[in-house]
Amino acid sequence: MFPATISTDIAEFGPAPVKGHGPGWFGYENHYESVLARKRADKSYRWFRNVNRLAREFPYAHSADEQKKVDVWCTNDYLGMGSNLEVIQTMHKVLDKYGACSGGSRNISGHNQYAIALEDVLARLHMKQAALYFNSGYTANDCALTVIGSQLPGCVFLSDASNHASIIEGIRHSGAKKMIWRHNDIEDLEAKLKTIPKDTPKIIAFESVYSMCGTVSPIAKICDLAEKYGALTYIDEVHALGLYGPHGAGVAEHLDFEAHRNGESEGTIMDRIDIFAGALGKGFGTMGGYIAGSAALVDMIRSVSSGFIFTTAQPPPIMAGAKAAIDFQRSNPDSRMELQRNVRSVKRALIEYGLPVLPNQSHIIPLMVGDSAKCQQVADILFNEYNIYVQPINTPSVPIGEERLRISPTASHTVAQQQHLLSALIEIWDRLQLRTLQDWERDAEGRLKPEWNSTEIGQAVWSNKQLDVVPAVLPDLTILPNQLEDTRLGI
């Protein structure tokens, strides 16, 4: 087990000041330690690796030892936009002229030309009247949903069971009533909508791509129900931005691919969505989050949200870099197409070798392990023996017993890198005798579980025609038996 990375050296400052040793006093430090002990015992304690991304060698990074170069397979910077030359040059130019600090909240001195330009391009990206930029995607969801739920009288949220923690917290902070519908279950959603009075404000909150399982929401059917029952739609496109659609606006744009490519937006699914939420630290490789919708909605959130009003704004270089990334992806689809090709080749190879890839329609590759300690062990072996970095995903991000590696190919991963990852995983699965695809996909009676039935999941969002590729021409990642040990360090 590798040591956790912490921000300060405890030894440097000595032991923490102790309060609570007097008779009847509360034992603060002992309580902190008991909380940590419980997390270590149930294997939910989180360890951090020292991984330093190399701007000129994406997707490689180095560890604490700069001589140890690692191949990163779990980044959210799917397209490498954090290393994009146009983005970096833009940020350098603005940094040199305006410095590293915004000067305060947007209400005081943090409002500037770069905030205005970024919000304008975000609104245009989703073809909405306005947008509002926040410091993170988490903050955007939390603040927006808090305001909407608290300002709409008697509001009821209908939240997908697999929604991100930021959506859950935003709904909770609003104080509004919520109903949780089974993940991507349209029938369950409609059954719950039927129970809500016609004149009650309703908001269906969901994501386009769910990052832990890679599933894609049935957006068109959700819009149908929203229109039928008078509900607003709130979609978080955070893991789809930059990766789907002719301009990188997400899955909602992608579903009407040709129409949006030709500039025909009226009546499209994206046009039917009321509120978009997103983050810029993933497909756009920079920083911050946002919501986009009607001008009145955005102005209400801007005027009411304490999380927006009382937070120091991002520095001008960050906002300028984010806009540069969006502008680049709007007119340069090659990297998102290459990402999808890489995803297909890696998924296909893992499945061919019997490794348990949970089926989905997206670019996420959940590789199931099912045990937190073993999940950490796999990650340790990959890092220490193969120089591959993949972070284990344990509770509370996923349920106990469904621990996994979330593998994220990038547009820059070569065939050689893909083969190296595949070879490593095959060897580790055999060494640790981990559960295979066949073990995961069947129940005790040998029947295929619904969540493992790829025919029911549906086709990938990107079609072969859109990618100009058929499976037969994807790279061959076949690994010969005598190659397995060759990729291990020191062998």
N, C-alpha and C positions, 0 to 999 in steps of 0.2 A: 504494500500500500504506500502510495506516495504521500508526502506531507502536504497539508493544506497551505495555500498561499494566503498570508494575512498582510494587512497594510502596515502594521508596525511590529517591531521586534520587542516582544514582551521582556526579554532579558535585558534590553537596553534601559528600560524604564523601571525595572524591578517589579515586585508583586503589586497587584492592584490594591488601592486603599480599602481597608476592610471596615465596614460598618455592620452593626448588628451583633456584636459580641457581648453587649450588655444584657442583663437579665430581661427576658421578654422581648428583646428587640428582634426585628425580622432579619433573617440571614440572607441578605441580598446575593452575595457572591455564591453561596451554597445553592441558592435557588437557580441561578444562571447555570451552574455546573450540572444540576439535576436535569434541566431542560436539554442541555447538550448531550448528557449521558443517555437520555431516552432516545434521542435522534440517532446516536451511534448504535444503540442496541437494536433499533428497528430498521437500521440500514438506510435511513433517510438523510443522514448527515451529508452535507455537500462538500466535496473536495474540489479545489481549483488548481488547474495546471498553469504554469507560467509559459504562455504561448504568445510569441511576438511576431505578428504578421509582417512579412517583408513586402513592401510596396512594389518593388521591382521584380519580385520572384513569385507572385501570386500563382497558385494557392499555397506556397510554402511559407513556413514560419521557422523561428528558432526558439528553443527553450531557454531556461536560465543560462545554460551553456550555449554561447553563440555559435559554437562549432557543431552543435547538434541541430540539424535541420530536419523539420518534420513536415509531412504532407498532410494538410488540413482537409478533413472530409466531414466537418460538421459546422461549417460557417454558414451564416445567413446572407453573407455577401455573395450571393449565388453567381452574379455576373462579373465580379471583380471590379465593380464601379468605385470601390474605395481606393483602387490603384489606377483608375482611369486618368490619363494624362490631362485631358481637358478639365476634369474636375479639380485635379491637384493644382494646375496652373491658375485656374479661376480663384481658388482659395488663397493661393500665394499672393496673387495680385491684390485681392481685397484685404488680406491680412496686413500687407505692407502699407496700405493706404489708411485703413481704418482701425487696425489693431485687433487684439484678441478678446476684447470685452464689449458687450453690448451697452453697458452703462446703467442698466437697470431693467425693470419690468417694461413691458410694452406701453403701459400707462404713464410711465415717468420719462424714461429716456432711451428705451430699447426699441422703439418703433422707427423704422428707417426704410430706405428704398429697397433693400434686399428682402425685407419682410413683405412689403407690398408686392414685389415682383414674384416672390415664391408663392404667395397665396393666390395670385392671379393665374399662374401656370397650373397650380393644383386644381383650381376651379375649372379651368379649361380642359384639364386632363380627363375629368369626369363629366364635363359638359354641364356643370352646375353654376348657379348664379354667384356663389361665393365659397370661400374656404377659410379656415382658421388654423394657424400653425401652432403646435405645442412643442414642448421640449422632448417628448417621447411619445411613442404609440400608446404606451400604457396610460400616460397622463391624458392623452386625447380621448381615449375611451372612458376613462374614469370621470373626467370633467364633463364631457358632453352628455353622457348618460345620466350623471347626477343632476345636471341642470334640466334636461328634458323631462326626466321622471318627476322632478320636484315642481316644475312649472306647469305641467299639464294636469289639470284637476282630475283626481281619481284614476290616473294613468295605470295601465296594466302592461307589464313587459312579458313577452313570450320569448324565452331564452332557450336556445339549443343547449342540450345537456353537455355538449363538448366545448362550449364557448371558453375563451381565454379568461384567465383570472382578472384581467383588467375590465372586461365586460361584466363579469360577475360582481366585482367591487363597485363599479359605477352604478349598477342597478341597486345594489345594497345601500350605497350612500344616498341614493335619491329618496329612499323611504317609500318608494312606490311598491305596489303589489307585483309579484312576479309569478309566472307559471312556467315550469320547465318542460319542454317537449323533447321526446326521445330523439337522439341524434339523427338528423336527416330524415325523420319519419313524418312525411306529409300528412298522413291520416291522423296521427296523434296531434299534430299542430292544428288541423281543422277541427278536431273534436274539442280542443281547448278553446279555440276561437268562438265556437258555437255557444259556449257557456257565458260569454261576456256580452253585456247589453250593447245594443247597436250604437248608442250615443256615448259610450265610454271610450276615451282615447286609448289606443292600443299600439304597441311597437313590437314588431318582430325583429329580434336581434340575433344575428348569425354571422358566420364567417364564410368566405368563399373557399379557402383552402385551410383545413385544420392541420396544424403543424406537427402534432404528435402521431397522427394516424395517416395523414396525407389524403383524407377523403375530401371530396368536392361537394359543395351543397347544391341542391336542386333549385337554383336561383329562379328560373322561370316559373316553376310551380309555386314557389313561395310568393312571388309577385302576384300570381293569379289569386291566391288566397287573400293576400293583403288587399287587393282591389275588391274582392268579393265581400270582405268583412270590414272594410273601412279602416285598415291598419296602416301605420307607417312601416317602412322597411329600413332597417339599419344594418348595413353590411360592412364587415371589417375585411378589407382586401389585403391586409398586411403582408401575407406570404405569397401573394400573387402579383404584387406591383412590380413592373419591369419585366415579368416573366411570361405574361399572357396578354393577348390582344395585339393588334397591328401597331399600337402606339405604347404598349406596356401599361395600360390602365388597369389590367386585371382580368379576372375570369368573366365578369359581367360584360366587358367590352369584347372579349374573345368569342362569346357565344353568338355575336352578330359580326363576325370577323370581316366579311366582305363589305357589309354596309358601312362599318366604321372606316375601313380602308378607303372607301370611296367618299367619305365625308357625309354619309347619310345616317343621321342619328335619331331622327324623330321616330318614336314608336319602338325603339330598340329596348332590350332588357336594361341597359345602362340608363336609358331615359326614364324607365319605370321605377328605378330605385330612388328612394327619397333622400337617404343620408348615406354617404360614404365615409368610412374611416380608414386610415392607413398609417404606415410608418415608412420613413425614408432610410432606415438603417439596415435594410435587407436588400431587395433587388436594386435599390438606388444607391446603396453603399455609403450613405452619409449619416445623418442624424436628425431625429425629430419625428413628430407625428402630426396628424391633422384630421379634421373632419371637413366635409364638403356637402353643401345642400342649398336650400333657398337662402336668399339674402336675409330675410327676417329671422330664420332659424339661427343662422350663423351669428347675426348681430345680437340675438338674445343670449347665446352662449358666451359671446365675447363680453357682454355687459354684466352677466350674472356670475359666471364661474370664478370662484375664489382661487382655484388652482391655476387659472390663467392670469387673473388680475394681480396676484401677489407673488408671481414667479419671475425671476430675472430671465430675460429673453436670451435666446441663443446668440452667440457672437455673429456679426455680419459674415465672416468667412464661411461659417457652417451653412447659413441660409443661402449664400451665393453658390456654394458647392452643391447643395441639394438641388437648386434650380438647374445648374449645369448638368447634373446627372439625369434629371427628367428630360431636359431638352435633348440630350444625347440619345437616350433610349427611344424617344418619340420618333426619331428618324434613322435609328440604327438597330434593326431587329436581329442581326446576325448572331449576336451573343446569346440571346434567349433561345434561338433555334438550335444553336450548338449545345446549349445546356440540355434541352429536351432530348437531343440525340444521345448525349452521354448518359442521361438518366435511363433511357430505354436499354442501352447496351449493358449497363451495370445491373439493372433489374433482371434482364433476361438471363444474364450469366449466373447471378446468384440463385435464381430459381432453377436453372438447369442443373446446378450442383446440389440441389436439395436444401438450400439454406432458407429459413423461414421469413421471407419478405411478405409483409402484410399487404394484400392487394389494394390498390387505389388508382385514381385517375390522374394524379399529380406528379410533381417532381420530387416529392418526399419519399425516402426509402426507409421505412421502419423495419429493422431487423430484430425479430423477437428473441429474447433470452429467457425471461420469465422468472428471474431470481436476481435480487439486487446485488448480492455479493458476487455472483458469477458475472453479472453485467459489468461490475467494476473490474473484475479480473480480466475479462476480455479486453476492456479499454486499456488496462495496464500493460498487457502483453503487446497489444498493437503499438503502444507508445514506446515501450522499453525495448522491444525486440525487432520491431518493423519500422520505427520512426513514422508511424501513422497516428494522427490524432482524431479520435472520435470520442465524444463525451457520452457517458452512460446516462440514460434517462430513467430516473427512478421516481417513486412517490415523493411529493404529491402531484408531480406533472402527469403521471399515469397511475392507474390503479395497481395495488400490490398484486403480484403475479403476472403483470403485463409489462415488466421492465424490458427495456429495449435499447438498441443503438439506433439513433436517428442519423442515417447516412445522407449527406447532402452533396451530391456531385456538383461541380461548378462547370461553367462553360470552358474553363481552361484545363481541366483534367485530361491528360493525354491517354492514349490507349495503353501505353506502358504503365502509367500510374494506376489505371483501372485494373490491369492484370496483377499488379503488385498487391492492391487491396484484396482482390478476389483470392489470390494465392494465400495471403495471410489469413483470411477468414476461413477458408477451407481447412487449413492446418489447425487453427485454433479450435474450430468446432469439433474436429476429430480428436484433438488432444484432450479437450475437456469433456468430451462425450455429451455435448449439448443437444437439446431437442432439435430435430430437423423439421423441414417443411411438412413432411408426412405426419409427424407427431403433433404439430400445431393445427393442421387444417381439418383433422377428423375428430369426431366425438367418440365416446366410449363404444358406440355401436358401429363405428367405422363410417358414419355419414359425414359428408362435407358440411362444415359449419357455414352459415350464411355469410359471415364477415370474411371468409376465406374463398368464397365463390367469385372468381374474377368475372364470370359471365354476368353475374348480377350487379357487380360494381359498375360496369359500363366501360366504354372506350375512353382512352386518354383524351384529355381536353384538346391537345394538339393532334390534329389528324395527320395521316401520312401525306396527304396532299399539301397541307399547310407547311409541313416540314420538308417536302420534296424528298421523302425517304420511305422505303419499305423495309420491314424487319430483315429481309434477306441481305441488305447491303450494310447493316450495322456491323461494327467491328467484331471480329471473332476473338473472344476472350478465353478460348479454350486453354486450360492449364494441364500440361502433361504431368504425370505422377512425379517424375524426377525434377520438376521445377519447383515443387512445393517448398523444399528446404532451401533452395537457392536464394530466395528473397529474404531470408532471416538474417539479421545482423550478425556478423562474426561467424557465419556458417560457410 
